[in-house]
């Protein structure tokens, strides 16, 4: 298993400090994931306990960067391939569409006031 990223360590410390007796479900494995940059904090819902909250757009952007860095050459060889579109499709199906129980994180689409 790889070492935790610095950001994942900070997220874990934050959760442990504020909710030491709770297991807050985070996206990715224990070492972290590209979704860590989209972590906004923890919210509380009555009768469900604390839930991790993620920024949808930040997660998709991070995933698109990860896809673009893929060394298989798909984005170089296929001019119609787009890492953002692929990330959006992946996120919509595999993350937003995933239910992993009562602790499933909340995904936020931010309201733009401009």
Secondary structure, DSSP 4 states (H G I P E B T S, - for coil): -PPPPHHHHHHHHHHHHH-TT-----SSBTTB-GGGGGEEEEEEETTTEEEEEEEHHHHHHHHHHHHHT-TT-HHHH-TT--HHHHHHHHIIIIIIT---STTPPEEEPPPP--
